[in-house]
Amino acid sequence: MKILESLEYLTVLKSPFKGLKLQFYFGDAIYGTPYNIKWGIHYCPLGYSIKWPDDFLRYDFPPRLAITLFGKQFVIDIVPNTAINCEREYWDAWWNYRNKTDKNASTPVRLNQLFEKLSLTWLRLSGKNEDKIEVDYYPYVLKTKYVFPYLILDKLKEVNSKVKTII
């Protein structure tokens, strides 16, 4: 594995997406393969796997450094610095922004291309009754200065679709 390729996720720091933070774990060796190792240092880059179409990648696991000694691990994960846990949505959106939008276009144009290609609106189950709540994750994964234009664009699309149904 080429070192620079394994660190490509750091380009998120110069993108319209929120920054990153470190998350720590210490305990029994549960990360990496094999799980029963007694000692070792293991680094894995941002993990994706191909899901449905050939070019559709989905997030699997965060960039991770794991140090294992005597069956115990100290693990450092690099995760999105977001208000709610939305790692999958964050990394899927970033990957599509980075690879599926026009790199020669401005950031707002690239974001519009992203919004058209990838919806981050999901139904979540919440509460004891498992009520279905619709959540749009773009406001959580984008830097603040990009959220307001996104919300305005979203409302304009909603109004436009209502106008089309009236006509």
N, C-alpha and C positions, 0 to 999 in steps of 0.2 A: 504494500500500500504506500502510495506517495504521501509524504507528510503534509504538503500543502493542500492536496485534494481532501485529506481527512479533516482539515480545518476550514473547509469552505463555508461551513455554517456561520463562521464569524463575520461573514459579509452582511449578516442580518443587522449588525451594529451600525451600518451605513445605509440602512433601508428605512422605509416608512413603518417598519414593525417595531414594537416595544423592545427594550433591551433584554438582557439575559441576567440570570442570577445563579448562584451555586446552591445546590441542595446536597445535604450530607446524610450518610447512613453509616452506622457502625453496628456490627453484630455478626451473626452466623453467615458463612459464605453462601450467598444465594444468587449473586450476579455473575454472569459469564458462564463459560462452559470449559471443562466440566465443573459441576458445582462442588464436587468433593475434593478440590485441590487444597493442598496444605499451605502452599506459599506461591507467590508470584505477583507480578505487576501486569495489569491488562488495561489497554486503552482501546475503546471502540468509538468510531466517529458516529455522527448522526445516522440512525438506521432507518432505512426504507425498504419496502418490499413491493413488488409488482402485484397489483390486485386484478382488476377486470381487464380493460384494454391494455395492450402492450406498453403504452406510454403513460399509464396512470399509476403513479407511485403513491403509497400511503405510508404515513409515519409509523414506525415500530418502536423505537426506543431513543432516548436522548444520548448526546455525547457523554461518555462516561470514562472515568479513571477509577480502577479498582485495585487496591493493594490488599493482598491476602497473606496472612501469617498465621500458622497453626489453626487453620479452619475458620478464622475470624476475618472479617473484611472491613476496610475503611473505603467508602465509595463516595466519589464526588460526581454528581450529575450536573450538567449545564442545562438549565430549563428556562423557559420564558418567564419574564418578570411581569406577570399579569395578575389582575385582581382576583380572578377565579382560575380554577384548574382547567385549562383549555390547550394543553400541549399538542394534541393531535390537530386541532383546528389551526393553531399557530403555525406549526411546521408544515402542514399541508398547504396553507395559504402562502407561506414564504417560498416554498419550493416551486409552486406554480407561478408566483410573481417573478422569481429568478429565472425560470426556465421556459415559461409559456407566454411571456409578454415581450413586446418589442423593446430590446435593450437600448435602442437609439431614441426612444420616445421619452418625454418628460415623466416625472414621477406621477403626476395626476393622470396622465393618459395611460400609463402602465397600470395604475390602480383601477381605472375604469375597465381596462381589458381584463384584469383579474376578476372584478366583480361580475363581469359577463360570463367568464369561464367557470368560476367556482363559487357556488353559494355556500355560505357558512351559517345558514339558518337551519337549525335542527330542533326536533321535538325532544324535550327532556322530561323524565318522570320526576315529580317532586312531591314531598310530603308523604304522610301515612296512606293517603288514598291514591298515591301515585298519579296525581293530576298531570296532564300533559301541558307543558309550557313551551311555547315557541321562543327560542333564543337565537338571536343574531350575534355571532361571535366577532364580527369585524370591529365593532367598537371596543372590544376587549383586547384585540391583538394589535391594532394600529396605534401609532403614536398619536397623542391628543390632537395635534394640528391637522391630522388627516381624517379624524372622526367626523367633525362637523360637515365638511364637504360630502363625505360618504352618506351621512344621514339626509342631507338636502337632496342628493341625487336619488336616494332610495324613495323619498317622498314624492319627487317629481315623476318617477316611474310609476308609482302607485296612482297618482292623479291622472297621468297619461293613460293608464290602462282603464280607469273609470270613465274617462272622456270617450275612449274608443268604444266602450260598451254602450254608451248613451247614443252615440252617432250611429 
